[in-house]
Amino acid sequence: MTEVALLFPGQGSQHVRMAAGLYGHDEAFTDAVDEVFAALGPDGPAIRADWLTDSPAVALDHVTRSQILLFTVGHALGRMILSWGVEPAALLGHSVGEVAAATLAGVFEVPAAAELMWNRVQELASAPAGGMLAVAATVDDVAAVLTDEVVIGAINAPRQLILSGPEAPLAEASAKLRADGRTCLRVPATSAFHSPALAEAAARCLPSVAAAQPSPPKIPMVSGYTGRVLSDSEATDPSYWASHPVEPVRFWPALGTLLGPESPLPIEGRRVLVETGPSQLLAKAARIHPTVRAKEASVLAMLPARAGGPDADLAAVAACRKALETAGYCG
């Protein structure tokens, strides 16, 4: 039984030309990307053009670019790693990364996933402007700045939180935290993902998710929202997927499940986590997990930690593949 799990990153990990160096060089990756862009119909060429240029017409941090391209790149990297003969035992996605994971697992067919994602980002783009704030703090540390509008949008590690909310209240929370000596950094986002600000827009996404007819996953998944192994009833419930833009991401609890006794991964042997997306943010968080620090699991990444040219993308993929081949995971 394989000991490999794939991690799919979400909002905040995107950057200009992420993974573009692989396009046209790797057949599995290129075919997967082209399949998504084709499914987007007349909008596909403009999105592809913005992905492949250093100066996109629509900024990559805008919801109509970041979300759809993170989904596309994550899914394509997953298809690439399958083409190497790797058979992952589990998948874990962060935010929009969970849709990429679900598509690789067969919950959604690619055309249906692309359509529901495009519908979702257009609905979210109509929501009030907002943002996200990364804070080096515990849940208790930020309790004083939380309100009905400013909420914890993600728990990435015990002292790595994301706050989400409308622009003005979020700026006020940031000022208070900085005055208290907390390190804060704005996440590249133009929407208040994983907060009540997106509730109305998320509700309008339900019909498109239902139309996608989600199926039980063929590869076990750990939910980044419940922190538990995703059940078939959850995977096939359109309301589960439609609620994602509003619900907080519980990546750290989900990682604990992935590396714990209830994991789809085997307890015996050395488990390997592979991040299938840009920036290595999930890999960095995973490396501080006690199981990884105890060398009972290792972490790899398919793309560079920082934006680079095509050579950097190709070198990162080659290094990841070599490590998996050396460990005997490539067929």
DALINVEN-V357492 format. One record per residue. N is the residue number from 1. RES is the residue in one small letter. BURIAL is I if it has 16 or more other ideal C-beta (glycine too) atoms within 10 Angstrom, else O. D_FIRST is the distance of its C-alpha to the first C-alpha in Angstrom with 2 decimals. Layout:
# DALINVEN-V357492
[[N | RES | BURIAL | D_FIRST] [N | RES | BURIAL | D_FIRST]]
This chain:
# DALINVEN-V357492
[[1 | m | O | 0.00] [2 | t | I | 3.78] [3 | e | I | 6.56] [4 | v | I | 9.26] [5 | a | I | 11.83] [6 | l | I | 15.05] [7 | l | I | 18.48] [8 | f | I | 21.39] [9 | p | I | 24.85] [10 | g | I | 28.00] [11 | q | I | 31.77] [12 | g | I | 33.23] [13 | s | I | 30.79] [14 | q | I | 32.60] [15 | h | I | 35.03] [16 | v | I | 37.17] [17 | r | I | 35.41] [18 | m | I | 31.93] [19 | a | I | 29.59] [20 | a | I | 32.58] [21 | g | I | 32.35] [22 | l | I | 29.32] [23 | y | I | 31.30] [24 | g | O | 32.54] [25 | h | O | 30.50] [26 | d | I | 26.98] [27 | e | O | 26.97] [28 | a | I | 23.92] [29 | f | I | 25.20] [30 | t | I | 28.75] [31 | d | O | 28.09] [32 | a | I | 26.21] [33 | v | I | 29.07] [34 | d | O | 31.68] [35 | e | I | 30.19] [36 | v | I | 30.62] [37 | f | I | 34.09] [38 | a | O | 35.14] [39 | a | I | 34.12] [40 | l | I | 36.37] [41 | g | O | 39.33] [42 | p | O | 42.51] [43 | d | O | 41.04] [44 | g | I | 38.26] [45 | p | O | 40.50] [46 | a | I | 41.94] [47 | i | I | 38.57] [48 | r | I | 37.32] [49 | a | O | 40.59] [50 | d | I | 40.27] [51 | w | I | 36.74] [52 | l | O | 37.87] [53 | t | O | 41.07] [54 | d | O | 42.07] [55 | s | O | 44.62] [56 | p | I | 43.19] [57 | a | O | 45.78] [58 | v | O | 43.86] [59 | a | O | 42.52] [60 | l | I | 38.76] [61 | d | I | 38.93] [62 | h | I | 40.49] [63 | v | I | 38.32] [64 | t | I | 38.83] [65 | r | I | 37.25] [66 | s | I | 34.82] [67 | q | I | 32.85] [68 | i | I | 32.66] [69 | l | I | 31.85] [70 | l | I | 29.14] [71 | f | I | 27.53] [72 | t | I | 28.09] [73 | v | I | 26.85] [74 | g | I | 23.72] [75 | h | I | 22.77] [76 | a | I | 23.70] [77 | l | I | 21.67] [78 | g | I | 18.60] [79 | r | I | 19.52] [80 | m | I | 20.06] [81 | i | I | 16.66] [82 | l | I | 15.18] [83 | s | I | 17.78] [84 | w | I | 16.39] [85 | g | O | 13.29] [86 | v | I | 11.11] [87 | e | O | 8.83] [88 | p | I | 9.24] [89 | a | I | 7.66] [90 | a | I | 11.29] [91 | l | I | 14.84] [92 | l | I | 17.97] [93 | g | I | 21.40] [94 | h | I | 24.71] [95 | s | I | 27.74] [96 | v | I | 27.91] [97 | g | I | 24.48] [98 | e | I | 23.15] [99 | v | I | 24.82] [100 | a | I | 23.17] [101 | a | I | 19.71] [102 | a | I | 20.77] [103 | t | I | 22.00] [104 | l | I | 18.81] [105 | a | I | 17.06] [106 | g | O | 19.84] [107 | v | I | 21.91] [108 | f | I | 24.76] [109 | e | O | 25.80] [110 | v | I | 26.87] [111 | p | O | 30.61] [112 | a | I | 30.61] [113 | a | I | 28.78] [114 | a | I | 31.27] [115 | e | I | 34.16] [116 | l | I | 33.25] [117 | m | I | 32.67] [118 | w | I | 36.05] [119 | n | I | 37.73] [120 | r | I | 36.28] [121 | v | I | 37.43] [122 | q | I | 40.87] [123 | e | I | 41.24] [124 | l | I | 40.16] [125 | a | O | 42.59] [126 | s | O | 45.38] [127 | a | I | 44.68] [128 | p | O | 46.91] [129 | a | O | 46.22] [130 | g | I | 44.08] [131 | g | I | 41.73] [132 | m | I | 39.11] [133 | l | I | 39.60] [134 | a | I | 37.11] [135 | v | I | 38.33] [136 | a | O | 37.40] [137 | a | I | 37.95] [138 | t | O | 36.62] [139 | v | O | 37.10] [140 | d | O | 40.16] [141 | d | O | 41.60] [142 | v | I | 41.88] [143 | a | O | 43.02] [144 | a | O | 46.65] [145 | v | I | 46.17] [146 | l | O | 44.11] [147 | t | O | 46.10] [148 | d | O | 45.76] [149 | e | I | 45.28] [150 | v | I | 43.42] [151 | v | I | 40.08] [152 | i | I | 36.81] [153 | g | I | 34.78] [154 | a | I | 31.62] [155 | i | I | 30.28] [156 | n | I | 28.27] [157 | a | I | 28.53] [158 | p | O | 30.91] [159 | r | O | 33.70] [160 | q | I | 32.71] [161 | l | I | 34.10] [162 | i | I | 35.25] [163 | l | I | 38.47] [164 | s | I | 39.44] [165 | g | I | 42.78] [166 | p | I | 45.87] [167 | e | O | 47.44] [168 | a | O | 50.43] [169 | p | I | 48.82] [170 | l | I | 45.86] [171 | a | O | 48.35] [172 | e | O | 50.20] [173 | a | I | 47.08] [174 | s | I | 46.27] [175 | a | O | 49.83] [176 | k | O | 49.68] [177 | l | I | 46.41] [178 | r | O | 47.73] [179 | a | O | 50.95] [180 | d | O | 48.96] [181 | g | O | 47.37] [182 | r | I | 43.95] [183 | t | O | 42.19] [184 | c | I | 41.76] [185 | l | O | 40.68] [186 | r | O | 40.92] [187 | v | I | 37.72] [188 | p | I | 38.28] [189 | a | I | 38.82] [190 | t | I | 41.81] [191 | s | I | 40.68] [192 | a | I | 40.05] [193 | f | I | 36.42] [194 | h | I | 35.05] [195 | s | I | 38.54] [196 | p | I | 41.10] [197 | a | I | 42.94] [198 | l | I | 40.58] [199 | a | O | 40.76] [200 | e | O | 43.20] [201 | a | I | 41.47] [202 | a | I | 38.07] [203 | a | O | 39.68] [204 | r | I | 40.96] [205 | c | I | 37.44] [206 | l | O | 36.51] [207 | p | O | 37.91] [208 | s | I | 35.98] [209 | v | I | 32.66] [210 | a | O | 33.60] [211 | a | O | 34.54] [212 | a | I | 31.06] [213 | q | O | 29.77] [214 | p | I | 26.42] [215 | s | O | 23.63] [216 | p | O | 20.59] [217 | p | I | 17.67] [218 | k | O | 15.07] [219 | i | I | 12.72] [220 | p | I | 13.03] [221 | m | I | 15.88] [222 | v | I | 17.64] [223 | s | I | 21.36] [224 | g | I | 23.44] [225 | y | I | 26.40] [226 | t | I | 25.59] [227 | g | I | 23.12] [228 | r | O | 20.92] [229 | v | I | 17.97] [230 | l | I | 19.75] [231 | s | O | 20.76] [232 | d | O | 21.51] [233 | s | O | 25.16] [234 | e | I | 25.20] [235 | a | I | 23.47] [236 | t | O | 26.07] [237 | d | O | 29.01] [238 | p | I | 31.10] [239 | s | O | 32.75] [240 | y | I | 29.52] [241 | w | I | 29.26] [242 | a | I | 33.03] [243 | s | I | 33.28] [244 | h | I | 31.12] [245 | p | I | 34.15] [246 | v | I | 35.81] [247 | e | I | 33.12] [248 | p | I | 32.16] [249 | v | I | 28.82] [250 | r | I | 27.07] [251 | f | I | 24.66] [252 | w | I | 24.80] [253 | p | I | 24.08] [254 | a | I | 21.21] [255 | l | I | 19.79] [256 | g | I | 20.27] [257 | t | I | 18.25] [258 | l | I | 15.39] [259 | l | I | 15.49] [260 | g | O | 16.62] [261 | p | O | 15.75] [262 | e | O | 15.67] [263 | s | I | 13.09] [264 | p | I | 10.24] [265 | l | I | 8.46] [266 | p | O | 7.35] [267 | i | O | 10.73] [268 | e | O | 10.07] [269 | g | O | 10.16] [270 | r | O | 11.78] [271 | r | I | 10.96] [272 | v | I | 12.59] [273 | l | I | 14.84] [274 | v | I | 16.51] [275 | e | I | 19.83] [276 | t | I | 20.62] [277 | g | I | 24.36] [278 | p | I | 27.60] [279 | s | I | 29.08] [280 | q | I | 26.12] [281 | l | I | 27.40] [282 | l | I | 24.07] [283 | a | I | 22.81] [284 | k | I | 26.00] [285 | a | I | 25.57] [286 | a | I | 21.98] [287 | r | O | 23.19] [288 | i | O | 25.56] [289 | h | I | 23.07] [290 | p | O | 23.28] [291 | t | I | 19.56] [292 | v | I | 19.80] [293 | r | O | 23.21] [294 | a | O | 21.94] [295 | k | O | 19.58] [296 | e | O | 16.49] [297 | a | I | 15.40] [298 | s | I | 16.87] [299 | v | I | 18.33] [300 | l | I | 19.05] [301 | a | I | 21.37] [302 | m | I | 21.98] [303 | l | I | 25.71] [304 | p | I | 28.53] [305 | a | O | 29.68] [306 | r | O | 33.11] [307 | a | I | 34.54] [308 | g | I | 35.27] [309 | g | O | 36.11] [310 | p | O | 34.04] [311 | d | O | 33.51] [312 | a | O | 31.87] [313 | d | I | 29.38] [314 | l | O | 28.59] [315 | a | O | 28.34] [316 | a | I | 25.94] [317 | v | I | 23.58] [318 | a | O | 23.92] [319 | a | O | 23.18] [320 | c | I | 20.02] [321 | r | I | 18.78] [322 | k | O | 19.87] [323 | a | O | 18.00] [324 | l | I | 14.66] [325 | e | O | 15.62] [326 | t | O | 16.68] [327 | a | O | 13.40] [328 | g | O | 11.76] [329 | y | I | 10.07] [330 | c | I | 12.72] [331 | g | O | 12.73]]
